[in-house]
Amino acid sequence: MRIYLVVMDETNEAKTALRFSSIRARETGGRVHILALVPRQNFNAFGGVQATIEREAAERAEVMANAAAGNIFAESGKMPTIAVRPGNANEVIRKYLDEHGDIAALVLGAHADGSPGPLVTHFAHTAGTLPCPLYIIPGGLETAEIDSLAERGA
């Protein structure tokens, strides 16, 4: 079974990657894994305040991932696997790929303008060391174009 890994956050690029992945999974009889990242906080507050900030960040990531999963379930009838992990994005993604050897592709969305984004830049640079193919979905595509690409497997 083909499993497509999507890194979920609140960006349009993540939504583009998720749309492509969910349609591609439907077309191939595959599944989607959603990895929601909880970024490290760049400051240290008093212990209780810091713990509250981190807990709220994790809750936001989980709510976002569950909302995305609900959309996939509504379209395909298959519930994706959801993981919420704290830490450095590049390290967390790499570790997730290592832990799940059955991932068929890492799917990332690129910004429509300018730099493609930090995840795309990092993983495109290290694509030769990934355990699976890297799909980069252009951010400038219209919804119908994304759907068409995903449906035909191009």
N, C-alpha and C positions, 0 to 999 in steps of 0.2 A: 504494500500500500504506500502510495506517495504521500509524504507529510511535508507541508509547507510551513516554515517558521516565519512568523511576522513579529517584528518588534513594535509594540503598540505604545504610542504616546498621544498627545493631543494635537499633533501636527496633521496637516493635509497630506503630507507625504506618507505618513503611516496609514491613513485612511485609504490612500491609493493602493498601497501594497496589500492591505487587507482585502480590498475589493478584488484585486487581481487574484490573490491567493484563494479566496473563497470560491470564486468562479472556476479557477483552474482545478481545485480539489473536487468540485462538483463534477466537472467534465472527465476527470481521471479516476473517479471513485476513491479519491484520497481524503485527507483530513488536514485541518489547520491547527497549528499550535500558536497560541498568542503568548508572547513573552512581554509582560509589562514591567518596566524598570522603575525602581525607586532610586532616584539620584541621591548621592551622598550630599549631606548638608554642608555648606561651606563655612559654617561658623559653629562655635561651641557656646551653648547657653547653659544655664544651670541645669543640673541633671534631670529634674522633672520636666522642665520646659523643653529641653532637647528631646527627651523621650516622646513627649506629646507631639512635637513637630514631626518627628520621624514616623510615628504612628499615623498621623493625619496624611502624610505623603503616601504611605503604603495603602491606606484606605482609598485615597483618590485614585491611585493606580489600579486597585482592585475593582473599583466601581467602573472605571473606564474600560477595563478589559472585559468585565461582565456585560457591559452595554454592547461592546463590539461582538461578543460571543452571541448575544441575543439576536443581533442582526444576521449573523451567519446562520444560526439555527432557523430563523424565520425563512431564509431563502433556500437553505439546503436540507433542512430537517436533521442535520448532524450537529451536535454540540462540539465545538472545538475544545481542545485541552488548553487550560489557562494556567500560567505560572506567573507569580509576582515575586521578583527578586530585587534585593537592594544591592547597590554597589556601582562600580565603574562599568559603564555600558559595554565597552569593548570586551572587558574581562568576563562579564556576566554572560554575554552572548556566546563567546568562545567556549566557556565552561558548559553552557546549556547544549551546544552542538556536540561537545565531547561526551556528555552524559546520554545523549539521545542519538545513537548511531544510525537510527532509521530515518533521520531528517533527509528529505530528498532535495530541498533547496532552501536557502536563506533568501527571503524576499524583502527588499528594501525599496522605499520610494525616494526619488531624487527631487530636490527643489526644482521648480520650474525655471527659475532665474538664478544666474550666478553660480556660486559653489553648490555642488550637489548635496552638501550637508556632511556633518562629521562622521556619521556611521557609514555612509556610502563611501566617503573618502578613505576612511580607515580600512574597510573590508575590501574595497576595490584594490587598494595597495597590497593587501595581504591575501588576495583571493587564491593565489597558488598554494597556500598552506591550509585552506579550508577543507573540511571533510566532505563537502557537498558543493554543488554549483551555487553561484550567487546570481540572483535575478535582481536587476535594477530597473524599476518601473519609472519612466519619465514623468515628472510632475506636471508637465504641460499638456498631457493627454486629456481629452474629454472623456466623460464617463462611457460613452458608446465606444470609443476607441479602446479603452481599457477592457471593456467587456468582449469586444471582438478579438483582441489579442489573446485574452485568457481562454476564450472558447475554442479558438483554432490552434492554440498551443504554440504560437509564434513568439 
